[in-house]
Amino acid sequence: MEPLMARKMWRTLEPYHGMIYFAPEATAAYESLGVLGLDGYFAARAAPMGAVPAEVVVATFFNFNPDVVHAAIPAAWAAASPAQLVAARLGAADAALRRALGESLDGPSIGRAAGLARTAAAACTIAGRPLYAGHASLPWPAATHLVLWHAISLLREFRGDGHIACLVEAGLDGIDALVVHAASGEVPRSVLQGSRHWDDATWDASVLRLRDRGLVTANGALTDAGATLRQHVEDRTDALALAPWAVLGEDGCDELRSLVRPLSKAIVASGTFGFR
């Protein structure tokens, strides 16, 4: 199986998991525990690892301004326990999926998709994958559509841990990774910089460092060397994420993508991500 299959699977399945970072149900659930705003994102996603210090969240989330993380952690643990936040997140996922997908969650295709995704997730390994390992320690939900959500969450964090390893091996820290991403032209600087809360001075300093390495130009565009390095990171990320998909095989992967694709499209169309 070609490593590119791992990227195809991630792109198709991601909205089914990723909606939790944008769903109003999640914000409300965390705020009901006294964890407000962006603090809820850091705390709820980190909660499966336990009440870890901010440094662990900085390391595993990788590309956020550490100052923002330190503002959220460990203060969030004083407001709510990790177990409370895990439960709140799962409840929010349930509510958001029911809102976005309605009766389609009751169809037989959900059960088949959940079974395939769970089989793939069972092939992931915890060595060197701290954020995945935390999520893998959680019990499986009972509801079928949440089994699918949890399985995709595991597969997503497994891929993400591997991606961070590839970035570190390439000599890119969190903000460098964002600058290279912006330089590719796929996502504007304003979106990446703003969502990860980096100031202009720190961003521009990263541009200068990467320019000195020959990876970007003075105005922040990728050089040929930068494009080659970025492609290497993406290809290695796919290779490190391939094991669970190899277990399903080409036919199983194609079937899972065909089952989840309409669900992902419906979630995007629901406006959960802030756009349609």
N, C-alpha and C positions, 0 to 999 in steps of 0.2 A: 504494500500500500504506500502511495506517495505521501510524504509529509504534508503536502498542501491540503489533504483531506482534513487535517486537524484545524486548519484555518477556515475551511468551508463550514465545518461543524460549529465552530465558535460563532461565526457570523450569523448563522441561521438560528442557533439556540439562544444567543445572548439576550434578546429582548425579553424572553420569558423569565429570565432571572433578573436582568438589569433594571426592570421597571421598579424594583424595590427601592432604588436610589432616588427615584423621582416621585413615587406615588404619595399623594396627600395622606393616604391611610397610614403610611409609615411615619411621616412627620407627626401626625396626631397621636399615634401610639407612643412614640418616644416622649413627646411633650407631656403626655398624661403621667409619665414617670418622673417628670421634672428635668428631662434632658432635652435641651432646646437647640433649635437650628442645626448647624453643621455638626455640633457635638453629637447629635443622634446618629449621624452617618458613621463617624469614627467609632463610637461606642458600640453600636449594634453590629457592625461588621467585625469588630475586634472581639466582641463578647465571647464567641466560641473558644477563644484562647484563654479565657479567664480575665481576672482583673490585672492585666499586664500594665507595666509602666509605659509612659509615652514613648520612650525610646524603642520599644518593641513595635509599636504602631508606626512610628516613623520608618523603621526598617522594612516592615512588611507591606505598608501602603506605598512607600518608596518615593513618589513624586510630588507629595504635598509639602508645602512650606512647614518645616518642623515647628515654627512658632504657633501655627494654627492647631497643630496636633497637641502641643503642650498646653494650649488654652482649654482644650477639651478633656484631656486625659492627664491626671487621674480624677479630675473633678467629677466626671460623669459617674464614676464608681461610687461616689458619696451620695449621689441621687438615686441610683438604681443598681442592683446587682447584675452581673453578667447573665445570670439565669433569667431574670426579669426581662432583660433586653432581648435575649434570644427568643423568649416566648412572645414578646411584643412584635418582633420582626416577623415571626412565622404567622402570627395572627394578621398582621398588616398584609403579608403576601397573599394570604387566603382572601381577605377582603378585596384587595386590588385586582386579583385574578378573577374573582367572581364578578366584580363590576365590569371589567374589560371584556370578559369572555362569556359570561352568562351561561346559557344552557349548553354551550359547546363543551363545558367541563364535564358534563354527564355522559358524553358519548363514549363508545368503546375504544375510540382511537387514543383517548387519554391513557387508558390502562396499558395499551400496547406501547405507547411512547414512554410511559413511566418505566415499564419493564426493560425496554432497550437501554434507556438512559441509566437505570440503576445497574445493569450489567456492565456498562462501560465504566461507570464510576467505581465499581468494585475492583477494576483493574488498575486504578491509581495507587501509587505508593507514597508513603509519608516522608521518606528520607529526603531531607533538604527542602521540604515543602511546608513551612511552618503555618501559613495561613490556611492552606488546605487541610493540614493535620488537625487544626482546631475545629474546623467545620466537620471533618470526618468523625470527630469524637461525639458528635451530637446523635441522639436517637433519630431513627427514621420517622417521619410523620405518618399518620394513619391514612389520611385522605389521599386518594390517588393523584390528584392534581398537585398536591404538595410534595408527594414523592418525586414527581417529575421536576418540580421547582428545586427541591433539595439536591437531586442528582445533578441538575444543570449547574447549581451553585458549586458543588464539589468539583465538577469538571472545569468550571470557570476559574476557581481559585487554584486548582492544580496547574492550569496553563499559566496563570498569572505569576505564580511562584517561579516557574521555569523561565518566564520572560524576564523577571528581575535578575535571575542568575545570569542570563545572557547579556543583559545590560551591564552588570557589574564586570563580567569577563571582558566586555568591550571597553571598559574604562569610562563608562558614562554614569554619573550620579543622577539623582532624581530630576533636577532641573535641566541637566544636559540632555536627558532623554526627551524632555518636553521640547527643548529648543530644536533638536534634530527632527522631532515629529512635525513641528511647525514649519521647519525648513523644507520638508517634503512637499508642502502645499496641500496636504490632505485636510488639515484642520487649522484655522487661523490662529495666529499667536494670541490674539485677544481672548479667545475661548480657552485655550490651554493655560495661559498665564492667569487669567481671572479665576477659573474654576479650581486651580491649585494654589491660588493666593500668593503668588510671587510678585514682588515689586519690580519696577523697571530697572533699578540699579543692579539687582541680583541677576535678572534676566540678561541684561546687556553684558555683565561680567562673564556669564556663561558663553555668550556669543563670542566674546574675545578669546576665551580659553579654547573653544572649538575651532575658531579661526586659526589660532596658533598651531593647532594640530592638523590643519589642512582639511577640516571636515565641513566647514561652512565659509561662505564669503563674508565680507565686512557688513553686508546688509542682511545677513542671516539666511541666505539661500544655500542649499546643499551643493557641495563640490562633487566631482566624480568619486573622490575617495569617501566622502560622507555618504553618498548614495550606496556605494558598495558596502560600507560598514552597516548601514541601516538594513540593507537587504540580507546581510549575513545574520544579523540579530533576529530578523523576522523568520528566516529559514530555520535557524537553530531553535527558535521558540516552537515552531511547528513540529520539528523533529522530536523535541523533548515532550511535546503534548500528544504524541501519536499513539502511545501504548494503549490507552482505553479504547481508541477507535479501531485499532488493529484487532482487538478482541471481537468487536462486532462484525468486522469484515466490510467489504465494499457494499454488499447488499443490505446489511443491517444499518450501515451509516446512511445509505440512500433512503431507506425506509423511515428512519428516525427523522431525517431532514424533511421528508415529505409530510410527515405527521405534525411536526412542530412549526413548519413554515407558515401555514395559515394562522396559527395561534400567535406567532410573533407579529405577523402583519396586522392582526386584529388589535393587539396590544398597542402597537404604534398608532393605528388609526383611532384608538380610543382617546388619544391626547395625553396619556399618562406621562409621556416624556416631555410634554410642553409644546409639542408640535404634532402635526398630522401628516 
